Amino acid sequence: QVQLMESGGGKVQPGGSLSLSCVYDETIFTPYRLAWYRQTPGNQREFVADIMSDGPRNYANFVKGRFTVSRDRAKSTLYLQMNGLKPEDTATYYCNGVCVDAQGKRATYWGQGTQVTVSY
């Protein structure tokens, strides 16, 4: 069963930094896209950043220049380095992975989420 496990959330003051990690088992899951999304209560989950298997990265406008998405294939881990955090970055952050399954269909998987709180 495909599992994505996030870690690294917590509370930080405005202007601070946090690094999120998402570990997966590449022996059973070979994603062509890995991404971070976030969600606040009462709102839809929103895209934060992604990285494709061949390298291109994309960012939501509200995190450009502050967040960096990366991937360590050897460790089967996705990262999100968050700098210059703002109170509006407070949310539950989710790891997302997309692959082609054994039937040739697109399959999407989510982690359980990790809470990030930015406040004094």
C-alpha positions in Angstrom: 0.0 0.0 0.0 1.4 3.4 -1.0 2.1 5.6 2.0 3.4 9.1 2.1 4.6 10.3 5.6 5.1 14.0 6.3 7.1 15.4 9.2 8.6 18.7 10.2 5.6 20.8 11.0 5.4 22.9 14.1 5.1 26.4 15.4 7.4 29.2 14.3 7.4 33.0 14.7 6.8 35.2 11.6 9.9 35.5 9.6 11.1 32.1 10.7 11.8 28.9 8.8 10.7 25.3 8.8 11.6 22.3 6.7 9.0 19.7 5.8 9.8 16.2 4.7 7.7 13.5 3.0 9.0 10.0 2.9 7.6 7.3 0.5 8.5 3.8 -0.5 9.9 4.0 -4.1 9.9 0.2 -4.3 6.1 0.3 -4.6 5.5 3.9 -5.7 7.4 5.6 -8.5 5.9 9.1 -8.8 6.3 11.3 -11.9 5.1 14.2 -9.9 5.4 15.1 -6.2 3.8 18.1 -4.7 2.9 20.0 -1.5 -0.6 21.4 -0.9 -2.0 23.2 2.1 -5.4 23.6 3.7 -7.0 25.7 6.4 -10.3 25.0 8.1 -13.3 25.7 5.9 -11.2 26.2 2.8 -10.2 24.1 -0.1 -6.8 22.5 -0.4 -4.5 24.7 -2.4 -1.4 24.0 -4.4 1.9 25.2 -2.9 4.7 23.6 -5.1 5.6 20.6 -7.1 8.5 18.9 -8.7 8.4 16.6 -11.7 10.4 13.5 -12.2 12.5 15.1 -14.9 13.2 18.1 -12.7 10.9 21.1 -13.4 9.5 22.8 -10.4 6.5 25.0 -10.0 5.4 27.3 -7.2 2.2 29.1 -6.2 2.7 32.9 -6.5 2.3 33.4 -2.8 5.4 31.3 -2.0 7.7 32.2 -4.8 11.0 33.4 -3.5 10.3 32.1 0.0 9.7 28.3 -0.4 11.9 25.7 -2.1 10.7 22.2 -3.1 13.3 19.5 -3.6 13.6 15.8 -3.8 16.2 13.3 -2.8 15.7 10.2 -4.9 18.2 8.1 -2.9 16.2 8.7 0.3 12.8 8.6 -1.4 12.0 11.9 0.2 10.4 15.1 -0.8 11.2 18.4 1.0 9.7 21.8 1.4 12.1 24.4 2.8 10.0 27.3 4.0 11.7 30.7 4.8 10.2 34.0 5.6 7.1 32.5 7.0 4.0 34.6 7.5 0.9 34.1 9.7 -1.1 33.4 6.5 1.1 30.4 5.8 -0.5 28.7 8.8 -2.2 25.6 7.5 -2.0 21.8 7.4 0.5 20.9 4.7 0.0 17.7 2.7 2.3 15.7 0.5 0.9 14.5 -2.8 2.3 12.0 -5.3 1.1 11.0 -8.7 2.1 7.9 -10.6 0.8 5.6 -13.4 -0.6 2.5 -11.8 -0.3 -1.1 -13.1 -3.4 -0.6 -15.2 -1.9 2.4 -16.9 -4.1 4.9 -15.1 -3.2 8.0 -13.2 -3.1 7.4 -9.4 -2.9 10.0 -6.8 -1.9 9.6 -3.2 -1.9 11.9 -0.2 -0.1 12.0 3.1 -1.8 12.5 6.4 -0.7 16.1 6.8 1.5 18.1 9.1 0.5 21.3 10.9 2.4 24.5 10.4 1.6 27.4 12.7 3.1 30.8 12.3 2.5 33.2 15.2 4.1 35.0 18.1 
